[in-house]
Amino acid sequence: MKTTLLLRNVLAREDTVLVPGAYDALSARILKQAGFEVIYMTGSRVTLSLDGWPDEGVIKWI
């Protein structure tokens, strides 16, 4: 089945869909193995992770 059709089926459901973000291929694979149906990646998060910046949701600057 095409990924676009899979995404449409998930979005057509009436329940809430939790969509975690991945910052590299390894984290995307781990999220897939954990059972998430939908995962998102952004170019800025990938670039920041390569430069060593922490995830803003985990570490807050004081």
Secondary structure, 3 states (H helix, E strand, C coil): CCHHHHHHHHHHCCCCCCCCEECCHHHHHHHHHCCCCCCEECHHHHHHHHCCCCCCCCCCCC
